[in-house]
Amino acid sequence: MTSGTSRGPEDESTSPGLPGSADKDLAGHVDRVRRGYLLVSGLDYFADMLLTVTSVLLLQSLGMGSGAVFALIAAVWIVEGASEIPTGVLADLLGRRASVAISFVLRAVGYSALFFSGSVYVAAAGVLLSALGGTFASGALEAWAVDETGAKDPSGLDRLFAQGKIAENAGLVLGTLTGAALGTLDLALPQIVAGLTCALAAVLSLRLMTGRPDPDRPPAAPGRREAFAPRLRESFGEVMTGTRLTLRGDKVLIALILAAALLWLFRGIPGVQWTVVYEGLVGGNLLVLGAMRSVGSLLEIPLLGWTLSLQKRRASARRTVIVTASTAGALALVCAAAVKEPALSIVCYVCFSTAFGLCMPGVRAAMNERIDSGHRATVLSVASLFNSLFTGGGLILTGLAVGDLGSTALAWPLAAAGFGVAGLWVASLAVRPGTAPTTTTSTTGSTGPQEVRAP
């Protein structure tokens, strides 16, 4: 847009009150970013959810006991937590696009490893490599989308993440059902398909994750790319200093990080056990298990559409959605553990998994509103660190307390109570006004694991 001065007929489209070419270019760029974000998010979930029905069953078939399964999944969370900040800093240095591509390549290797070997040690190595790969992109895609589409409009963020959740659910449903169907042929078959999907996603992320030029950003100095070690030290120092100042200046953000980590913990406990709990109830039919996992995600799609319309009418819609979903989810999980009728228990568990999904767009939007773009990568890596450490530590304790993966009598009621309380805490924090400045420095980001993944 020009100021008020006319510069001739050739510039009439940029006069005040009319959309100029820059505005059209920006709108087109935002649309491309949104489409790329939704496509890559869907593929990401499709690859991960190919394994959701078969992974724990496969580990059991290799001879892993209950304690070993809990320990390995806990190790996934801990590896992710310990790697988040170092890989976040590397991602800041390498760029979001490269970071996401590296993530998919590592996961392609990790997921494929088990297909070519039935060794329990290869399985563990592949699981941990995939966990490490996930830290390169656990939020880089999200942070790229936020900065490229703009973070000034809170309703825009809620809309972006609700649409992203719909795309994720589409990938989740397709991945879960496909993985279950492949698992009826061979429990290891979903592994190689997941690896191939990640390889495809790596290529697409390099093509789709483009950025618009930033006139405020100075050009890189000649030869700077060659001095990698000094740049790494400089980047690490700058990011850590900025992150420390951001967190120190926003106690609400710190509380929000802790509350969200508790939500992940209490979602994680039943997320490990559900396939074993319900396998016997459905006669070992993996397709039924896949359909059961998919129903909740399908239900989320119209419900997320309803939340979008609610947000247009009510300023407090975010809090209403989180409070309602977390309370209903807690009650549903208690019922799933307590009732004896298999069909009713399955319905209750589906309602619990749906409730967790409905909470997440508001939680993610609330965090991103409070974070300066220039430090988004590492601040969200800190959030992921807490998600991972809380969940990993909780799963280790659960594994010690639960002697049988199919036992829900102790773990699920405690997880339900914690989920309900954490949801109320998150809801009270998610509507506090954000304080983050809106800079445009390019960073990567990480919000932690997207799904409670069994290896």
N, C-alpha and C positions, 0 to 999 in steps of 0.2 A: 504494500500500500504506500502511496505517496503521501506527503503532507498535504496542504491545501492548494499547492501551486500546480497549475496545469503545465504539462510539458509537451503538448502537441497532440494531434489526432491519434498518433500511434500509441499513445499512452492513455486513451480514454478509459480502458478497462480497469485502470488502477486509480481512478479518481475516487474521492470519498463517497461512501454509500454503495459502491458497486464492488462485487467480488473481483479481486485482481488475480493475475496469473499465479502470484505467490500463494494466495489463499487456496486456489484450486490445486496447485501442486501439493500444498500441505495436506489438504483434504484427501487427495489421492494417495499420498504417502501413508496417512493414518489408516486408510482402508486397507492398503497392502499389508501394513504391519499387523493389523487386527486379523486379517485372513491368514497370514503366515503364523501368527501366534496360535490361532485355533487349530490349524492343520498340524503343526509340529507337536502341540500339546496332545492332540488326539492320538498321534502315532506313538508318543512317549508312553501314554497310558495303555495303548493297545499292546505294546511290547511287554510292559511289566505285567499286565493282567493275564497274558497268555499262561503265566505260571501260577496264578493265584489258587487254582483248584488242585493242581498236581504237585506243587513243590514239597509240601510237608509230607504228603503220601510217598513221594519219590525218596525223600530222605529216610523215611521209615523203612522203605523197601531195601535201602542200602545197609540197614542195620542200626541206624541211629535210634537211641532211646529218647524218652521224654525230656530228660535233663539236657541231653546233647542238642536236641532240636531247639529248646529254649535258649541254650547258651550260644548256639550259632546265630540265631536271629538277633539275640542281644549284641553279639559281636558285630553284626551288620550295622546296627544303630551306633555303636561306640566308634567303629571305624569311620562312619560318616561324620559323627560329631568331631572326632579328633582331626579329621582332614578338612573340615569345612573352611576354617579361616585360612590355612595355607593355600588351599586350592582357590579360595575366593580372591586372595591377593594375586595369585598367578593369573586368574581370570581377568582381574582388573588390568593386568599388564598385557595379556595376550589379546584381550577383547572378548566380548560376549559370544560372537559367532564362532570363533575358534574354540572357546571353552565348551560350548554346547556340542560342537562336532567331536571334540576329544572325549566328552562324556559318552556319546553314543558309540564311538569306536571301542572304548574300554568295555562298555556293557555288551557290545556285540561279541567280543572275545570271551568275556566272563560267562555269558549265557550259553554260548555254544560249547564251552569246554565240557560240560557234563554229558552232552549228547555223544561225544566221541570217547568217553571213558565212564565206566561204572564205578570208579574208585570213590570212596567216601572222601578221600583227601583232595582229589581233583574237584569234587563237588564243593568242598569248603573253600578251596582256593578260588574257584569261579565265582562263588557267592561273594567273597570278600573283594575280589577285583571289580565286580559289578557295583558293589557298595562304594568303593573308591571312585569309580567312574561317575556315579550319580552325584558326587559332591561338586564336580566341575559344572554341573548344569541344574542343580536342584532348584535354583531360582534365577539363573542367568536369563533364561527365556522370559520369565515374568518381569524381571527388572528392565530388560530391553523393551518389552511392550509398554511398560508404564512410562518410561522416559520418552519413547518415540511417539506415543499418543498423547502425552501430556498428563501431569499429575495434579493440575490445579482444580479440577472439577471432581468433588467427592462422588457425586452421582455417576460420573463417567467411570470412575474406578470400580464402583459397585457393579455397573453394567458390564465392564470389561471382564471382571472376574466371574460374574454369573454366566456370561457367554462362554468364558474359558472352562467353567465347570461343566457346562453342557457338552462342550467338545470333549473334555476329559471323560465324561460319562459315556459318550458315544464310543470312544476308544475302549473304555473299560468293559462295556457290554460285549462289543465285538470280540475283544481279546479274551474275555472270560469264556464265552461260549465256544470260540474257536479252540482255545486251549483245552477245554473239557472234551470237545470232540476228538482232538488229536490224542489226548490222554487215554481215551478208550482203546486206541491202537497201541500206544507205547507211552509210558509215563515220561520218558525223556524227549519225546518228539516235540513238545512245545518249546523246549529249550533252543533248538536250532532255528525254529521259526522266529522266536524272539530275537535271536542273534541277527538273522537276516533283516528283520524289521528295523533294528537299531542301525545297521549298516545303511539302509535306505534313508533313515531319518538323518544320519550324519550328512549325507549328500544334500538332502533338501534343506537342512539348516544353513549350510554354506550358501545356498542359492537364495533363500528367502530372508535371512536375517540381515537386511541391509539397513543403513542409517542415512538420514538426510544430512547434508553439510551444515556445520555449525559455524556461522560467521564470527562468533565470539571466541572460538577456540584457535589459538595460535598454531601455525603449521609446525610440524615436527622438525627439529634441527637435523641438518644433513649428517648422516653417519650415526644417528642416535640409536637406531635399531641394533647396531653392532655391539654396543656396550650393554649387554644384557644384565650382567651381574650388578653394575652400579644402578641401573634402572630398577632392578628387583629390590635392592636395598632401599632406594628412594621411595618406590611405590609402597613398600611394606611400612616404612616409617610414616609416610603421609596418610595412608589409609588407616593405620592403627591410631594415630593421633586424632584424626578427624572422627573416627568411630568412638573413641573414648570420650571426646568432648560432646558428641551427639547424645550418647547414652547418659553421661553425667548430667546433661542439661534437661533431660526429659524422663522424670520418674514414672510417668504414665506409660511410656514406651517400655521401660524395664518391666513394669508390672504386667503389661500386655504380653511380653515375651514369655514370662514365667507362667502366666495363666494358659496361654496357647500350648506351651510344652506339657502342661498337665492334661489338656484335652487329648494330645497325641498319646500320652502314656496310657490313659484309660481307654482309648480306642485300640491301643496296641495289644492289650491282654487278650480280649476275645478275638482279635484279628489273627492271633497265632492258632487258637484252638478250634475255630469254627468248622474247618473241614473234617477234623477228626471227630468232633462232637456229632456232626450231622451225617457223616458217611454211613454209619450203621442204621440211622433212622430212615435213610432213603435207599437202603439195600445196596449200597456201594455204587450207585449210578452216578457217574461223574457229570453227565449231562444235566441231571436234576440239580446237582450242586452248583453247576455253572449257571443254570437258570435262576436258582435261588439268589446267587450273588448279583445277578444282573437285574433282577426285578427292582431292587432298591434304587439302583442307579437310573433305571428307566423312570421310576416314580419321581426322582429328583428333577427330571427335565421339566415337566409341567409345573412342579412346585417352584422351581427356580424362576420360571416365567411369571408365576404369580407374585413372587417376591419383587421382581422387576417392576411390575405394575403397582405394587404396594409402595415401593420407594418413590414413585412419581407423585403419590398422593399424601404420604406421611413422612415427615422429617425424621421421626424416630423409628422408621421401619427396620433399620439394621438391628437395633436392640430388641425389638419385638420378635424378629425372626430367630435370633440367637437364643433368647430366653425360651421361646416356645419349643424350638428344636431340641435344645439340650435337656430340658425338663422331660419332654416326651421320650427322648432317647434313653434317658436314665430309667424311666419307668418301664420301657419296652425291654431293656436288657435284664432287669430284675425278673420280669415275667418270663423271658426266654429261658432263664436258669431255673425258675421255680415250677413252671407248668409241666405236666407229665404227657400231655397230648402232643405228639410230634408236629402235627400240622400247625397248631397254635404257637408252639415254640419257634418254628421256622418263621411264621408271620411276624412274631415279636422281634426276632433278630433282624429281619429285613427292615423293620421300622427303625431299629437302632442304627443300622448302617446308613439309612437314609437321613436320619437326623444329623449325623456327623457331617455328611456332605453338605447339608443346608447351612451349617454353621460356618463353613470355611470361607465362602466369598467375603462375608462381612469381616472376618478376622484378618484376612489378607489385605483387604482394602484399608482397614484401620491401621495396620502396621505401615503400609506404604505411604499413607497420608502424613505420617509423623517423621519420615526419614528424608533427609537431604539426598538428592539424586547423586551427588558426588561421593557419598559414603554408603549408598544403598547396598552395594555388594557385601561389605564386611558386616554392616549392622544386621542384615538379614542372615548372614552366615552365623552371627552370634545367636540369632533366634534358632537357627537350625541346630547349632551346637547344643542348646538347652533341650530342644526336642529330642535329639539323639541320646544325650546323656540321661535325661529323665526316663525315656522309654527303655533304653538299654539296661539301666540299673533296675528299673521296675520289672523287666522281663526276667532278669537273673533271679531276683527275689521270688517272683512268681514260680519260676522253674524249680526253686528249692522247696516251695510250699506245696506245689501241685505234683503229686506223684504220678498222675495219669493225665495225658493230654486231653482225654475225653471227660475229665471231671470239671464241672462248673460250679459246684456247690459253694466254694469259698471265693474263687477269683471273680466271678461275674457280678455278684451283688456288691462287692467292694469296688469294682470298676464302675458300676452303675452310679454308686454314691459319689465317687470322685468325679465322674463325668458331669453329673448334674451340678455340683458345686463349682467346678471349673467353668462350666458354661455360663453360670450366673455372674461369675467374676469377669469373664471375658466381655459379656454383654455390658456390664457397667463401665468398662474401660473403652469399649469400641466406639462410643458416641462422644468421647471427650474431644474437644476441638484440637486439631493438629497444630504443631508449631514449626514444622520443618520448612526451611526456605526452599524455593523451587528453582534450583540451578539445573543446568543441562549437561554437566560433565558426564562423559560416557563411563559407565561402570558395568560390572556384572553384579548379579544378585543371587541370593539363595534364601529360600524360605523353608528349607528342610524337606524331608522326604514327603512325597505327595501322597503316599499311600502306605499303610502298614504292610510291608511286603514280606511274605515268607520267602526264603531263599529258593 
